[in-house]
């Protein structure tokens, strides 16, 4: 059994071919797709965060709105770039959104991906400390965020406050109990997956990772997941961790599917996400249901994960994406034992 959700990058473009031509379109359609996915029986609605781009960027208003319109589905991100975040303010935003959703938030965080602008985090007022890289800074922000989510008091109260204080040092409010165990780290390498396990974060592994062995993407990703689970066990955590992988998967069941995805990517791709990092990009899947089922049976990383996030082409509109999700849930997942 697997939890199955969708992951939207939240693109918009003024092109006449797009069903999402503005930021307002993307935000409102994201809410509507989450509602539709819940009605179809999906388990999660996840959203990507990109700055300086015509994509979703400010996650917490959207997460809170989805939480208010739904009752069961998990609501999350994949991922928030921690290089841009004030971790203390983020605790307040995340706590409020999680309380509105009644404890359904699943926050994916990371050091981020290649950016639209050069060192965009500098415009947000952040810069690495002496001897730090921007990746180090992102991980430092993440550790502060995790620490603050424990809810321990740390701030000295004013002796003459506007409102009465509880005794002792003060913590950030509102705090949502249990959210600390629903934080995920988007790991691009085996080493960062191991680091996340030691800190007690769940693991998100996307459709790309550092090419560390030259093997097929799904084999490298499965090895990453196994390394993460071994590190989790070694760290002595008492709960079971969760692991998600993302995939582009389209069952070709009608003329729309064939027109959009009939010539889908069949092979992994190699590229560079920066000057030094060779990356492998996982293949997409698009085929008639019987063939698609056989292809997915061979994906070792999907087999290792407990959660599968389906990347959706949000610019094709809510109705079409609901069709994509429904087809996977009803025609593909049962045949693979995911349902």
GIDASUL-V221036 format. One record per backbone hydrogen bond with DSSP energy under -0.5 kcal/mol. NH is the residue of the N-H (numbers start at 1). CO is the residue of the C=O. If there is no record, write none. Layout:
((NH	CO) (NH	CO))
This chain:
((2	338) (3	306) (5	308) (6	44) (7	310) (8	46) (9	312) (12	54) (13	20) (18	15) (19	315) (21	19) (26	22) (27	23) (28	24) (29	25) (30	26) (31	27) (32	28) (33	29) (34	30) (35	31) (36	32) (37	33) (38	34) (39	35) (40	36) (41	37) (41	38) (42	37) (43	4) (44	4) (45	74) (46	6) (47	76) (48	8) (49	79) (50	56) (55	53) (56	9) (59	57) (62	58) (63	59) (64	60) (65	61) (66	62) (67	63) (68	64) (69	65) (70	66) (74	43) (75	104) (76	45) (77	106) (78	47) (80	108) (81	79) (82	80) (82	110) (84	81) (85	82) (87	85) (90	86) (91	87) (92	88) (93	89) (94	90) (95	91) (96	92) (97	93) (98	94) (99	95) (100	96) (101	97) (102	99) (103	98) (106	75) (107	182) (108	106) (109	107) (109	184) (110	80) (120	117) (122	119) (123	120) (124	120) (124	121) (125	122) (126	121) (132	129) (137	133) (138	134) (139	135) (140	136) (141	137) (142	138) (143	139) (144	140) (145	141) (146	142) (147	143) (148	144) (149	145) (150	147) (151	148) (154	170) (155	170) (161	158) (170	155) (177	175) (179	176) (181	178) (182	179) (183	180) (184	107) (185	202) (186	109) (186	184) (187	185) (187	204) (193	189) (194	190) (195	191) (196	192) (197	193) (198	194) (199	195) (200	197) (201	196) (202	183) (203	242) (204	185) (205	244) (209	280) (210	188) (211	278) (212	210) (220	216) (221	217) (222	218) (223	219) (224	220) (225	221) (226	222) (227	223) (228	224) (229	225) (230	226) (231	227) (232	228) (233	229) (234	230) (235	231) (236	232) (236	233) (237	232) (244	203) (245	307) (246	205) (247	309) (249	247) (250	285) (252	250) (252	287) (253	251) (258	254) (259	255) (260	256) (261	257) (262	258) (264	261) (269	281) (271	279) (273	277) (274	277) (278	276) (279	271) (280	209) (281	269) (282	207) (282	280) (285	248) (287	250) (292	288) (293	289) (294	290) (295	291) (296	292) (297	293) (298	294) (298	295) (299	296) (300	298) (303	299) (304	300) (305	301) (306	243) (307	243) (308	3) (309	245) (310	5) (310	308) (311	247) (311	309) (312	7) (314	312) (316	313) (317	314) (321	317) (322	318) (323	319) (324	320) (325	321) (326	322) (327	323) (328	324) (329	325) (330	326) (331	327) (332	327) (332	328) (333	328) (336	332) (336	333) (337	334) (338	333) (339	333))
